[in-house]
Amino acid sequence: MLCCNHCDDAPCVTICPTKALFRRPDGIEVDDAVRCIGCKSCMHACPYDALYIDPITRTAAKCNYCGQRVDQGLLPACDVVCPEKAIIAGDLDDPTSEIHQLVAREPVMVRKPEQGTRPKLF
């Protein structure tokens, strides 16, 4: 399993028959274990291998960008615990954010750009 790319055009969200995967207004893609029927369609649709079946709930799961932390004004846990600052989270739409400035300044790339998903993980 790899990290969710929180794509603008996420095939996992599009294919989910129960709308268990959805995009929040802030762009974070989340999964709802209550709605999920474990059909694995999302797993097959994701070109980044970002989804897995939770062995306890038997439903699809993935990185949710720590949406519950973000809602409280905190950074995702991966950003907080990375000792080398290899993970920098933030709002790409906010010109004052570190990540916006970094992506604007540095050459960045995404995985599998040919998939057309417009991922937000650089």
C-alpha positions in Angstrom: 0.0 0.0 0.0 1.2 3.5 -0.9 0.0 6.9 0.2 -3.2 8.3 -1.2 -2.6 11.0 -3.7 -5.9 12.8 -3.0 -6.5 13.3 -6.7 -8.7 16.0 -8.2 -10.1 13.4 -10.6 -10.0 10.3 -8.4 -11.1 7.1 -10.1 -11.6 5.4 -6.7 -14.2 8.0 -5.8 -15.9 7.8 -9.2 -16.2 4.0 -9.2 -17.4 3.5 -5.6 -21.0 2.1 -5.9 -22.0 3.2 -2.4 -20.2 6.6 -2.3 -18.1 5.3 0.6 -15.2 7.2 -0.9 -15.8 10.9 -1.3 -14.0 14.2 -1.6 -14.5 16.8 1.2 -14.9 20.4 0.2 -11.3 21.0 1.2 -10.0 18.4 -1.2 -9.3 15.6 1.3 -10.5 12.3 0.1 -11.9 10.1 2.9 -13.5 6.7 3.3 -16.6 5.8 5.2 -16.4 2.3 6.6 -20.2 2.4 7.4 -21.1 2.8 3.7 -18.4 0.5 2.3 -19.4 -2.9 1.2 -15.9 -4.2 0.7 -16.3 -4.8 -3.1 -12.7 -3.7 -3.8 -13.7 -1.7 -6.9 -11.8 1.3 -5.5 -8.7 -0.8 -5.0 -8.7 -1.8 -8.6 -9.4 1.7 -9.9 -6.6 3.4 -7.9 -3.4 3.6 -10.0 -1.4 4.3 -6.9 -2.2 1.2 -4.9 -3.4 3.4 -2.0 -6.3 1.4 -0.8 -6.4 -1.8 1.2 -9.0 -3.9 3.0 -8.9 -3.3 6.7 -8.7 -6.8 8.3 -11.0 -5.8 11.2 -13.8 -3.9 9.4 -13.3 -5.8 6.1 -13.9 -2.4 4.3 -11.7 -0.3 2.1 -9.4 2.1 3.9 -6.6 4.5 3.0 -4.8 7.6 4.1 -7.3 10.3 5.0 -4.7 13.0 5.4 -5.6 13.0 9.1 -8.8 14.9 8.3 -9.8 14.9 11.9 -6.5 16.7 12.8 -6.8 19.1 9.9 -10.3 20.0 11.1 -8.7 21.0 14.4 -6.1 23.2 12.7 -3.3 20.6 13.1 -1.0 19.1 10.6 -1.3 15.5 9.5 0.6 13.1 11.7 3.0 12.1 8.9 4.2 15.7 8.6 4.6 16.1 12.4 6.6 12.9 12.9 8.9 13.2 9.8 12.3 14.1 11.3 13.8 15.2 7.9 10.9 17.4 6.7 10.5 15.1 3.7 6.8 15.4 4.1 5.4 18.9 4.0 1.6 19.2 4.2 -0.5 22.2 3.7 -3.0 24.0 1.5 -1.8 24.2 -2.1 -4.4 26.9 -2.8 -3.0 29.2 0.0 -0.2 31.3 -1.5 1.2 31.9 2.0 1.5 28.2 2.8 4.9 26.6 2.8 3.8 23.8 0.4 2.3 26.3 -2.1 5.6 28.3 -2.2 7.7 25.1 -2.4 5.7 23.7 -5.3 5.8 27.1 -7.1 9.6 27.4 -6.6 10.9 23.9 -7.0 10.7 21.4 -9.9 8.1 18.9 -8.7 6.6 15.8 -10.3 3.7 13.4 -9.6 3.5 9.7 -9.9 1.9 8.4 -13.1 0.9 11.7 -14.6 -0.4 9.8 -17.7 -3.3 8.5 -15.6 -4.9 12.0 -15.7 -6.0 11.9 -12.0 -4.4 15.2 -11.2 -2.8 14.0 -7.9 -2.0 16.4 -5.1 1.0 14.4 -3.8 4.2 15.7 -5.3 
